Amino acid sequence: MVERSPLAPKGFPRMPPVAGVRLASTEAGIRYQGRSDLLLVELAPGSAVAGVFTRSSTASAPVEWSRRVVRGGQVRAILVNSGNANAFTGRAGHKTVARTAEATAYLLGCPRREVLVASTGVIGEPLEAEKTLQALPNLGGRLMPRGWPAAARAIMTTDTFPKGATRGARIARQRVVINGIAKGSGMIAPDMATMLAFIFTDARLPAPVLRTLLRRATRRSFNAITVDSDTSTSDTCLLVATGQTSVRPRVASAGDRRLDDFRYALEELMTDLAQQIVRDGEGAQKFVTITVSGARSEDAARRIGLSIGNSPLVKTAIAGEDPNWGRIVMAVGKSGEAADRDGLEIRIGGHLVASEGDVDPNYDEAAVARHMKGRAIAIEVDVAVGRGRATVWTCDLTRGYIEINADYRS
C-alpha cells in the first residue's frame, strides 16, 4: 500500500443502511496478502438494476457476463474481486465467471442469471476460481447491512483510500437513501472512466428508469474525469433499486417530475465518487477543475476539457507549478473542436491570463504562480464560438505515477 493521497477526504462518510442490501468482504488471497479482496453484496428479491460498462474492444469476461445479466433488469447478488481483472484470459476467464456466479447463486438461492460479477486488477493473468469458491461460504454467513467501509476497501487496487458517498432524496414526499462505493486510481479515462462503482437505493424504480437516470448522470460524472487517458477492460458502474421503501409511488418515466430531487441527488453522489477517484489519481498532488465555455455544444466543451486534462504537457506543468498557459492553448487547438483563436480567453485561479489572441495586458503571473502552488487548481477556458459548457476533473502527472506503474506487477 502506498501513502494516502494528500488530496483524500478527511475520512469515510457515515453511510446508513439501505433496506434490501447486505454486504460482506473477506481476504481470499487472490493477489494481495493481508488485505480484503473479495466482496459479496446480497440484494432483496425483485431488485432492479441498470449498468454502464467499458466500451473497450478487449472487455473482460466479467464485463461480458454482467452486460447480459443487466439486460434482464433484475439482480440478487454482486460478486467483486480485486487484484485480478480476469481480462484477456480466454475461455478460462469465462469459465471462472460462470463457476463463481453459479456458486453465488447456490449460496443465496437465486438464479445465476441474477448474479453480477466484477473484477479489477492485473490484465492477462488467469484468475483462480478456487480461491473465490473457498471464501464464498464464509462470506454468506457474514452478510450485514452496515459493511460499507469494508466493502469499499475490498475493491481497491492501487487506491490509497476507500471511496464512498451517501445522499438522501425524496420521491413523492417519500424519503429514500442512495449509497455508493467506487474504486479507481489509475487507467482512468472515459468511456466511462476506468473504475468500478456500485450504487444502491431503497427506492422502487423499474430498470428502464434506472437505465436512463444512470446514463445521464454518468455523462457528467464518471465520463467527465481523467487521470491518464487510458480506458480499462473492466469499467463497470451499476445502479440498483431494491424497492424496499414503505411507500411506493408508481414511476414509469425518468422524466417524471417526482424524480427531480432523486435525479439531482444521484448526479451529486456520482460526481462526489468521480472526484474522489481523481483525488486518488496515481501519484497525484493536485486536483484540477477545468471549465470550458463558449463551445458549439456541451459535448464539444467536454471534449476540449478532456483534451486539456489529458495533455501530458499541461499535467506536468501543473505538477511543476508552472503557469504555462501556452500548453493550454495547444490542447484546445488539438481537440478537433471549433475555437476562435482570437476570441479565446483563459483564466487560471480566476486570473485572466490570455484574451483576444494574446497575453492579457493586465496578466499578473506572480498571482497565478501563487495559485499553482496550491492543491486545488482551477482552469477556465472560453473558446468563443457558442454556448456549450462543461466541467471536467483531472490531476497532475508526477514521478509518483511512473513509480507506481513501473512496479505494478512486481
N, C-alpha and C positions, 0 to 999 in steps of 0.2 A: 504494500500500500504506500502511495506517495503522500506527501504532506497535503493537508486540507487546503483547498484553493483559498487564496486571500479574498476572493470575490464571493465566497459562500455566504448564505444567510446565517444568522446567529444560531439557529437551531432548527430542528424538525418541528413542523407545526403540530398543534394538538388536533387530532383528527377523530371526530366522533364515529361511532359505528354507523354503517349503512345497512339498514334492515335487508336481510336476504344475502348478505356477503359474509363469508368466513374465510380466514386465511391461516396458513401455516407455512413455515420455512424451516430448512434444515441444511446441515453440511453434508453433502453427498460425495464430496471428493472428486467432482467432475474435472476440475482443473486446479482450483485453489485449495490450499491447506489452511485450516484454522479460521475459515470464514464460511458463512452460509452461501449456498449457490443453487438452491432449488426451492421454488415457491409453488404452492398449490392454493388455488382460490376456488372455493365451492360457492355456487350461486343457487338461489331459490328456483324451484321448478317453474318453467314458463318465463324465465328471464329473457328479455330481448337484447339483441346485440347488433352493433354495426362496427365496421372496421375499415381502416385505410392502411395500405401496405406500400412497400417499396415498389418503384417502377423499374428496378434493375432487371436486366435480362438474365442475370445469374442469381435470381432469387433463391433463398434457401428452401430446404424441404419443409420446415415448419411453416414458412410463409405460404407455400403452395397448399398445404393441408388446411391452414386456417382460413384462407380465401374461400375454400369450398364450404367449410363449416359456417362462415358468416353469411353465405348466400341463403342458408336455411333460416336465418333470423332468430334462432334460439340457442341458448348456451346454458350448460350446467356446471362447467369447470374450465379453468385456465391453468395450464401447467407451464412453468417457465424455468429454464435453467440458464445460468451464466457460466462463462469460461470457454464455451464451445458453441459456435454458431450453427453447427450441423449444416453448413453450406458447402457446396461443391464436394459432396460426399457420395454422389452416385446413388445407386439403388439401396445401398446400405443405409444411407441417410433417411430415405423414405420408409424403410422397414423399421428403423428406430422410432420414428414418429408414430407409425401405426401401432407398434407394440406398447409404447408408453401411453398413448391415448386410450388404447383398449384396457390397459391395466388401471388407468384412472377411472374409466367408465365403470369397470367392475367394482372398484373400491367404493364409488359413490352411488352405484345403482342407477346409472343413466346410459343412454345410447352413446356410442363413441362419436357419432355424428354431432354431438353436442359438447364435445371436448375440444377446446382450442389449445394449441401448443405454440410456444415462442422460445427461441434460443438466441443467445448473444455471446460473442467471444471470437476465438480464433477461427478463421476460414480455412477449409481444406483438410481438417483433421477429423477422422471418424469419431462420432460420439457413441460411447459405450452405453447401450440401453440398460445393462445390468445394474449399474450404479444407481440409476433413477428407479428402477424396479425394486431394488432392495430398500430404498429410502421411502417409497410411497406409503407402505402400511403405517410407518411411524408418523408420517405427515397427516394421514387420515384421522389419527387419534388425537391430534393436537390442534385441530381447526378451531379458531375462535374469532369473534368479531372485532377485536382490538389489536390486531397484529400488524398495523400499518408501518411503523418504523422498521420492524424486522423484515417485512415484505419488500420494502424499498431497498434495504441493504442486500437482500438475496439476489437482486437482479443487476447489481453493479459489476462493472468490469474495471476499466481504468478510472472510473468515477472516484472522486475524493470525498464525496458526501452523498447521503441518501436524499432523494428528491421527492417531496410530497406537497400537496396543496389541498385545501378544502374550501368549499363555499356553500352558503345556504341560498335558497331561492324559493319563490312562490309560484305555484301554478294554480290559478283559480282560487286564490286565498289559502291553498294548502301548502304548508312548508315542506320542502324536500331538501335532502342533503346530496351534495356532489363531492366525492373524494377522488383524488388521482395520485398515482405514483408514476415515476418515469426514471429511465436511466439514459445516459448519454454523456460523452466527454470528447471523443474523437470520432473521425469518419462521420462528420456532421454536415449535411447539406441537403437541400430539397432535391427531388421529391422523395420522401417527406421529412427531411431531417433524419439523420441516422440515429435511431433510438428505439426504445420500447416505451410505450406509455399505456397505462391501464386506468380507465376512468369509470367510476361506478356511481349510480344514483338509485335511490329508492322510488323514484317517480315511475308512474305507469305510462310508458310511451312505446308505441309499436316500432318495430325495426325500420320501416321506411322513413319514419320521422327522425329516428336516431341517425340514420344514414345521412340525411340532408343536413341536420344540425352539425354532425361531426365534420363533414366535408367543408362546410362554410367556416367553422371555427379553425380547422387545420390550416386553411389558407392564410390566415392572419396570425398564426401562432407557430406551429411546428414547421410550416413551409416558409417562414419568414426569418429563419435563423441559419447561420452557417459558422462553422469553426474552421474548416479546412477544404471545403468544396468537394469532398468525397462522399458519395452516396453508398450506403451499405446494401448488403444482400438480405438484410434481416429486419428492416424497418417494419414495425407493427404498432398501430395505435387502435385500441379497442374501447368502445363506449358501451357500457352495459346498464340496462334499466331493469331492476328486479321487480318493480310494480308492487312493492310492499307497503306503500303508504295507506293510511286508513281511509282517506277519501280519494276516489279515483275518477277524476273528470275524463270524459272521453275526448281525446285529442287525436285527430286524424291527419292533421297537416302541420308541417314545420312552420308554416306562416300564421298559424293560429295566434291571435294577439295574447291569449292567456300564457303563451310561452315566452313572452318578451323578457321577463325577468330571468327565466331559466336560461334563455339563449345568451343573455349578457353574462350571467354568472359562469356558464360553461366556457365561453370565449376567454373570460378573465382568468379562470383556473388554468386553461390550456396555455395561455400566454405566460402565466406565472411559471409553469413547468418548463416551457420552452426557454424562458430567460434563465432559469436555473441551470439548464443544460449548457448554455453559452457561458455562464459564470463558472462552470466546471470544465471549460474547454481545456484540453491538454496543454499544460504549461502556461495557461492564461494568467496575465497580471492586470489586464484592463478590460472592462466591459464597455462595448461600443454601441451606441444607438445611432443609426443612420436614417435620416428622414429625407425623402425625396418628394418634391412637389413640382407642379408645373409640367407634368409629363402628359403624354397623349391619353393614358388610361392608368387605372390602379395597377394593372398587371405590368405595364411599361415601367411605372415608377418602381415597382418591386424588383424588376429585372435590373434596373440601373443601380438600385440599392445593393443588390447581391453582387453586382459587378464590382462595386467599391469594396464591399465586405469580403469578397473572395480574393482580392488582389494581394499577392504576397508583398508587393512593394508598399501598398498602403498599410498593411498589417505590421510589417517590420518597422516602418516609420513610426507607427503608434507605439510599438514596443520600445523604440529608441527615443520616444518623447520628442520627435522631430515634427514640427508643424509644416510638413512638406506638402502643401496643398496642390502642387503640380501633379502629384501622383493621383489625387482625386480627380482632377481634370482628365488625366489619362484614362482612368477607369470608367468615367462617364462616356468618353468617346468610344471606347472599345465595346460598350454594352450592346451595340447594334440598335439602340433605340434613338428616336429623334431627340435632338437637343439643339438649342440655339446657342452657338458658341459665344456670340457677342452679347447675349442676354443672360448668360449663366451667372448665378450668384452662389457663393459658397460661404458658409458660416461654420466656425469651429468654436465650440463652447459659447455660442451666442454672438461671437465677434465676427463682423463682416470682414472676410478675407479677400474675396475677388468679386468683381461686378463689371458688367459691360465689357467683357472680354479682356480684362486686365486686372492687375492688383488694385484693390480699392485704395484711393488716395489717403484714407484715414486708417489703413490697416495697422494694428498695433501688435507686432509679432511677439513682444515681451508678454503681453496679456495672454495670447494664445499659447505661448510656450508654458506659462504657468498652468493653464488648463490641462495641457498634455501630461503634466506630472501627476495628475490625479488618477484615481482608479476608474472613474466613470467619464467616458469621452463622448461628446455629442457632436455629430457632423450633420449639417443641413445643406441640402443642395436643391436649388430651384433651376430647372432646365428650360423654363420659359417657353413652352410650346403648347400647353394645355392646362387641364385642371386635375389630372391624375395625381394621387398622393398615396404614399405607402411608407411604412416604417419597417426596417429590418434590424436584427441584432447580431453582432459578431463579437470577436475578441481579438486581441493582438496575437502575433506569431513570434514565439520566443524560442530560445535554445531548449527550454524545457520540453517543447513539443517534439523536437528532434530526439532528445534523450529518451523520452517515453516510447516513441515508436521504433527507434533503433533497437531497443531491447524487448519489444513486446512479446516475442515468442520464447525468449530465453528465461 
